[in-house]
């Protein structure tokens, strides 16, 4: 499953998760920066995860892919800043979405879930100081801010939106 030790994880699952999460981010950034750099302005906002900041939150491929997104974001920010382009990442924690169902459709039964919590709402509330999941509206509001002129000096940053989950 998605939490199988690395020596038990199938190479196919590893490759699929890395291709979707890290490869998709790479190719999106490549295309966006090709347009933004010559224009002298732009905002790239990548979607990482709290799993990209800690060693928990998903299986080995998921965690590695999200750490990769964080590293790619920081590296691209350094090169893009002189061109007036910012590159940041949003790192959501437990958010109320259909992602688990969609992940299962794409990855099968190996789709990762938060270790020790799964999708149990009571468990998520117990480990999140805010006592609830975040909302997609909160993620969207954060993206709107990072895309705004007010965030023009913020680059290379990973903004955690997790109700205090990683602060505990």
C-alpha positions, -999 to 999 in steps of 0.1 A, spaced: 0 0 0 10 37 0 26 32 34 46 2 25 83 4 34 103 16 4 116 -20 -1 81 -32 -6 68 -3 -28 63 -11 -64 85 8 -89 53 15 -109 37 33 -80 69 52 -72 72 63 -108 36 73 -112 35 95 -80 68 112 -89 56 118 -125 23 133 -114 34 154 -84 70 164 -93 70 160 -130 38 179 -135 51 207 -114 84 208 -133 67 210 -167 41 236 -155 69 258 -141 90 253 -173 62 266 -195 51 294 -171 86 308 -167 92 307 -204 64 333 -207 69 352 -175 107 359 -176 106 378 -209 75 397 -197 95 408 -166 66 399 -143 48 369 -130 37 347 -101 43 309 -100 24 292 -72 31 255 -67 10 231 -47 32 211 -23 20 196 10 30 195 47 43 161 36 70 181 17 83 195 50 83 165 73 88 128 70 52 119 75 19 124 57 21 99 29 40 69 15 77 73 4 69 84 -31 43 110 -20 66 124 6 96 125 -18 76 141 -45 63 169 -23 98 175 -9 109 177 -45 82 204 -52 95 224 -22 131 222 -34 122 230 -70 102 260 -58 131 274 -39 156 267 -67 134 283 -93 127 313 -71 164 322 -71 166 322 -108 133 339 -115 136 368 -90 159 389 -112 132 388 -139 104 401 -117 89 366 -112 81 351 -78 79 314 -72 62 301 -40 46 269 -28 14 264 -8 17 234 17 -18 223 28 -24 200 57 -58 183 61 -82 200 37 -118 191 30 -116 180 -7 -124 150 -28 -87 143 -32 -88 110 -14 -114 97 -38 -96 111 -68 -62 97 -56 -78 63 -53 -91 66 -88 -57 75 -102 -34 54 -80 -57 26 -69 -56 13 -33 -21 25 -29 -31 62 -27 -15 78 4 -34 90 34 -21 107 66 -4 81 87 -22 72 118 -51 93 108 -65 81 75 -97 99 66 -113 96 100 -127 130 109 -124 126 146 -88 117 144 -80 146 121 -97 170 145 -78 155 174 -43 161 158 -51 195 143 -50 224 168 -76 243 149 -99 213 154 -111 210 118 -100 205 82 -91 235 62 -113 245 32 -105 249 -5 -116 285 -1 -88 291 24 -63 276 -1 -77 297 -29 -75 329 -7 -38 321 0 -31 316 -37 -49 349 -45 -27 367 -20 5 351 -34 -6 361 -69 -12 397 -59 11 428 -60 11 428 -22 32 396 -23 57 409 -48 86 405 -23 77 370 -12 96 344 -32 110 310 -25 86 306 4 66 275 14 34 288 30 19 262 54 -19 261 57 -26 233 82 -45 246 112 -14 241 133 -9 204 124 29 208 118 33 231 148 24 204 173 
